[in-house]
Amino acid sequence: MFIYDTAIKKQNKVKITEKGKEIGILDFYESLAYITKIVAVCQHAVQEIFDVHRPDNGLISASLELNTFKFLLAELRAVKAEERGD
């Protein structure tokens, strides 16, 4: 029975990229649910910046939005690097 359970666990692992680590399929689907929450937080941050700075035109709005998303992506990468121990 132990060998059978190990075989099932190994089959339920998936790699997103070749260099990525294996994660459980159910963990993958659970992480997909967090994407909508992350996007909502990012959009809320952009909306707060718009409320504070009140941009005059679409160019300034697009620039603020783009730079905010770049900053948030850099922060996410920093957190990932910290978790890996880089």
mmCIF file of the C-alpha atoms, coordinates in Angstrom:
data_MODEL
# 
_entry.id   MODEL 
# 
loop_
_atom_site.group_PDB 
_atom_site.id 
_atom_site.type_symbol 
_atom_site.label_atom_id 
_atom_site.label_alt_id 
_atom_site.label_comp_id 
_atom_site.label_asym_id 
_atom_site.label_entity_id 
_atom_site.label_seq_id 
_atom_site.pdbx_PDB_ins_code 
_atom_site.Cartn_x 
_atom_site.Cartn_y 
_atom_site.Cartn_z 
_atom_site.occupancy 
_atom_site.B_iso_or_equiv 
_atom_site.pdbx_formal_charge 
_atom_site.auth_seq_id 
_atom_site.auth_comp_id 
_atom_site.auth_asym_id 
_atom_site.auth_atom_id 
_atom_site.pdbx_PDB_model_num 
ATOM 1  C CA . MET A 1 1  ? 0.000  0.000  0.000   1.00 0.00 ? 1  MET A CA 1 
ATOM 2  C CA . PHE A 1 2  ? 2.835  2.422  0.763   1.00 0.00 ? 2  PHE A CA 1 
ATOM 3  C CA . ILE A 1 3  ? 4.286  2.018  -2.744  1.00 0.00 ? 3  ILE A CA 1 
ATOM 4  C CA . TYR A 1 4  ? 0.880  2.681  -4.296  1.00 0.00 ? 4  TYR A CA 1 
ATOM 5  C CA . ASP A 1 5  ? 0.374  5.896  -2.249  1.00 0.00 ? 5  ASP A CA 1 
ATOM 6  C CA . THR A 1 6  ? 3.812  7.144  -3.282  1.00 0.00 ? 6  THR A CA 1 
ATOM 7  C CA . ALA A 1 7  ? 3.037  6.471  -6.938  1.00 0.00 ? 7  ALA A CA 1 
ATOM 8  C CA . ILE A 1 8  ? -0.186 8.454  -6.690  1.00 0.00 ? 8  ILE A CA 1 
ATOM 9  C CA . LYS A 1 9  ? 1.544  11.354 -5.008  1.00 0.00 ? 9  LYS A CA 1 
ATOM 10 C CA . LYS A 1 10 ? 4.210  11.415 -7.716  1.00 0.00 ? 10 LYS A CA 1 
ATOM 11 C CA . GLN A 1 11 ? 1.565  11.432 -10.457 1.00 0.00 ? 11 GLN A CA 1 
ATOM 12 C CA . ASN A 1 12 ? -0.222 14.350 -8.825  1.00 0.00 ? 12 ASN A CA 1 
ATOM 13 C CA . LYS A 1 13 ? 2.816  16.623 -9.132  1.00 0.00 ? 13 LYS A CA 1 
ATOM 14 C CA . VAL A 1 14 ? 3.243  19.085 -11.986 1.00 0.00 ? 14 VAL A CA 1 
ATOM 15 C CA . LYS A 1 15 ? 6.021  21.431 -13.112 1.00 0.00 ? 15 LYS A CA 1 
ATOM 16 C CA . ILE A 1 16 ? 5.049  24.703 -14.757 1.00 0.00 ? 16 ILE A CA 1 
ATOM 17 C CA . THR A 1 17 ? 8.532  25.308 -16.223 1.00 0.00 ? 17 THR A CA 1 
ATOM 18 C CA . GLU A 1 18 ? 11.485 23.001 -16.759 1.00 0.00 ? 18 GLU A CA 1 
ATOM 19 C CA . LYS A 1 19 ? 13.503 24.634 -13.974 1.00 0.00 ? 19 LYS A CA 1 
ATOM 20 C CA . GLY A 1 20 ? 10.522 25.042 -11.661 1.00 0.00 ? 20 GLY A CA 1 
ATOM 21 C CA . LYS A 1 21 ? 9.857  22.899 -8.660  1.00 0.00 ? 21 LYS A CA 1 
ATOM 22 C CA . GLU A 1 22 ? 7.121  20.301 -8.655  1.00 0.00 ? 22 GLU A CA 1 
ATOM 23 C CA . ILE A 1 23 ? 3.902  21.268 -6.941  1.00 0.00 ? 23 ILE A CA 1 
ATOM 24 C CA . GLY A 1 24 ? 0.727  19.336 -6.323  1.00 0.00 ? 24 GLY A CA 1 
ATOM 25 C CA . ILE A 1 25 ? -2.040 19.771 -8.873  1.00 0.00 ? 25 ILE A CA 1 
ATOM 26 C CA . LEU A 1 26 ? -4.490 20.848 -6.191  1.00 0.00 ? 26 LEU A CA 1 
ATOM 27 C CA . ASP A 1 27 ? -1.980 23.397 -4.902  1.00 0.00 ? 27 ASP A CA 1 
ATOM 28 C CA . PHE A 1 28 ? -1.711 24.770 -8.446  1.00 0.00 ? 28 PHE A CA 1 
ATOM 29 C CA . TYR A 1 29 ? -5.458 25.282 -8.709  1.00 0.00 ? 29 TYR A CA 1 
ATOM 30 C CA . GLU A 1 30 ? -5.531 26.867 -5.271  1.00 0.00 ? 30 GLU A CA 1 
ATOM 31 C CA . SER A 1 31 ? -2.826 29.312 -6.352  1.00 0.00 ? 31 SER A CA 1 
ATOM 32 C CA . LEU A 1 32 ? -4.929 30.249 -9.394  1.00 0.00 ? 32 LEU A CA 1 
ATOM 33 C CA . ALA A 1 33 ? -7.631 31.446 -7.015  1.00 0.00 ? 33 ALA A CA 1 
ATOM 34 C CA . TYR A 1 34 ? -5.143 33.876 -5.492  1.00 0.00 ? 34 TYR A CA 1 
ATOM 35 C CA . ILE A 1 35 ? -4.430 35.513 -8.861  1.00 0.00 ? 35 ILE A CA 1 
ATOM 36 C CA . THR A 1 36 ? -7.774 37.304 -8.849  1.00 0.00 ? 36 THR A CA 1 
ATOM 37 C CA . LYS A 1 37 ? -7.078 38.578 -5.343  1.00 0.00 ? 37 LYS A CA 1 
ATOM 38 C CA . ILE A 1 38 ? -3.631 39.836 -6.360  1.00 0.00 ? 38 ILE A CA 1 
ATOM 39 C CA . VAL A 1 39 ? -5.039 41.597 -9.421  1.00 0.00 ? 39 VAL A CA 1 
ATOM 40 C CA . ALA A 1 40 ? -7.753 43.202 -7.296  1.00 0.00 ? 40 ALA A CA 1 
ATOM 41 C CA . VAL A 1 41 ? -5.159 44.514 -4.824  1.00 0.00 ? 41 VAL A CA 1 
ATOM 42 C CA . CYS A 1 42 ? -3.042 45.910 -7.674  1.00 0.00 ? 42 CYS A CA 1 
ATOM 43 C CA . GLN A 1 43 ? -6.047 47.635 -9.235  1.00 0.00 ? 43 GLN A CA 1 
ATOM 44 C CA . HIS A 1 44 ? -7.031 49.048 -5.855  1.00 0.00 ? 44 HIS A CA 1 
ATOM 45 C CA . ALA A 1 45 ? -3.508 50.445 -5.401  1.00 0.00 ? 45 ALA A CA 1 
ATOM 46 C CA . VAL A 1 46 ? -3.691 52.124 -8.815  1.00 0.00 ? 46 VAL A CA 1 
ATOM 47 C CA . GLN A 1 47 ? -7.112 53.567 -7.995  1.00 0.00 ? 47 GLN A CA 1 
ATOM 48 C CA . GLU A 1 48 ? -5.778 55.017 -4.745  1.00 0.00 ? 48 GLU A CA 1 
ATOM 49 C CA . ILE A 1 49 ? -2.903 56.641 -6.638  1.00 0.00 ? 49 ILE A CA 1 
ATOM 50 C CA . PHE A 1 50 ? -5.403 58.129 -9.090  1.00 0.00 ? 50 PHE A CA 1 
ATOM 51 C CA . ASP A 1 51 ? -7.488 59.444 -6.196  1.00 0.00 ? 51 ASP A CA 1 
ATOM 52 C CA . VAL A 1 52 ? -4.454 61.081 -4.587  1.00 0.00 ? 52 VAL A CA 1 
ATOM 53 C CA . HIS A 1 53 ? -2.777 62.547 -7.686  1.00 0.00 ? 53 HIS A CA 1 
ATOM 54 C CA . ARG A 1 54 ? -5.870 63.184 -9.835  1.00 0.00 ? 54 ARG A CA 1 
ATOM 55 C CA . PRO A 1 55 ? -4.188 62.894 -13.256 1.00 0.00 ? 55 PRO A CA 1 
ATOM 56 C CA . ASP A 1 56 ? -5.297 65.428 -15.903 1.00 0.00 ? 56 ASP A CA 1 
ATOM 57 C CA . ASN A 1 57 ? -5.216 63.273 -18.993 1.00 0.00 ? 57 ASN A CA 1 
ATOM 58 C CA . GLY A 1 58 ? -4.994 59.696 -20.218 1.00 0.00 ? 58 GLY A CA 1 
ATOM 59 C CA . LEU A 1 59 ? -1.236 59.838 -20.807 1.00 0.00 ? 59 LEU A CA 1 
ATOM 60 C CA . ILE A 1 60 ? -0.516 60.665 -17.186 1.00 0.00 ? 60 ILE A CA 1 
ATOM 61 C CA . SER A 1 61 ? -3.051 58.062 -16.033 1.00 0.00 ? 61 SER A CA 1 
ATOM 62 C CA . ALA A 1 62 ? -1.452 55.375 -18.204 1.00 0.00 ? 62 ALA A CA 1 
ATOM 63 C CA . SER A 1 63 ? 2.019  56.352 -17.019 1.00 0.00 ? 63 SER A CA 1 
ATOM 64 C CA . LEU A 1 64 ? 0.983  56.179 -13.354 1.00 0.00 ? 64 LEU A CA 1 
ATOM 65 C CA . GLU A 1 65 ? -0.713 52.834 -13.888 1.00 0.00 ? 65 GLU A CA 1 
ATOM 66 C CA . LEU A 1 66 ? 2.241  51.348 -15.794 1.00 0.00 ? 66 LEU A CA 1 
ATOM 67 C CA . ASN A 1 67 ? 4.804  52.510 -13.256 1.00 0.00 ? 67 ASN A CA 1 
ATOM 68 C CA . THR A 1 68 ? 2.687  51.279 -10.354 1.00 0.00 ? 68 THR A CA 1 
ATOM 69 C CA . PHE A 1 69 ? 2.425  47.821 -11.912 1.00 0.00 ? 69 PHE A CA 1 
ATOM 70 C CA . LYS A 1 70 ? 6.188  47.806 -12.613 1.00 0.00 ? 70 LYS A CA 1 
ATOM 71 C CA . PHE A 1 71 ? 6.848  48.695 -8.979  1.00 0.00 ? 71 PHE A CA 1 
ATOM 72 C CA . LEU A 1 72 ? 4.479  46.010 -7.700  1.00 0.00 ? 72 LEU A CA 1 
ATOM 73 C CA . LEU A 1 73 ? 6.082  43.425 -9.997  1.00 0.00 ? 73 LEU A CA 1 
ATOM 74 C CA . ALA A 1 74 ? 9.535  44.391 -8.712  1.00 0.00 ? 74 ALA A CA 1 
ATOM 75 C CA . GLU A 1 75 ? 8.279  43.997 -5.142  1.00 0.00 ? 75 GLU A CA 1 
ATOM 76 C CA . LEU A 1 76 ? 6.843  40.571 -5.981  1.00 0.00 ? 76 LEU A CA 1 
ATOM 77 C CA . ARG A 1 77 ? 10.158 39.504 -7.487  1.00 0.00 ? 77 ARG A CA 1 
ATOM 78 C CA . ALA A 1 78 ? 11.981 40.736 -4.375  1.00 0.00 ? 78 ALA A CA 1 
ATOM 79 C CA . VAL A 1 79 ? 9.690  38.669 -2.153  1.00 0.00 ? 79 VAL A CA 1 
ATOM 80 C CA . LYS A 1 80 ? 10.221 35.594 -4.343  1.00 0.00 ? 80 LYS A CA 1 
ATOM 81 C CA . ALA A 1 81 ? 13.999 36.087 -4.222  1.00 0.00 ? 81 ALA A CA 1 
ATOM 82 C CA . GLU A 1 82 ? 13.853 36.452 -0.450  1.00 0.00 ? 82 GLU A CA 1 
ATOM 83 C CA . GLU A 1 83 ? 11.910 33.209 -0.138  1.00 0.00 ? 83 GLU A CA 1 
ATOM 84 C CA . ARG A 1 84 ? 14.517 31.394 -2.264  1.00 0.00 ? 84 ARG A CA 1 
ATOM 85 C CA . GLY A 1 85 ? 17.300 32.846 -0.133  1.00 0.00 ? 85 GLY A CA 1 
ATOM 86 C CA . ASP A 1 86 ? 18.926 34.965 -2.844  1.00 0.00 ? 86 ASP A CA 1 
# 
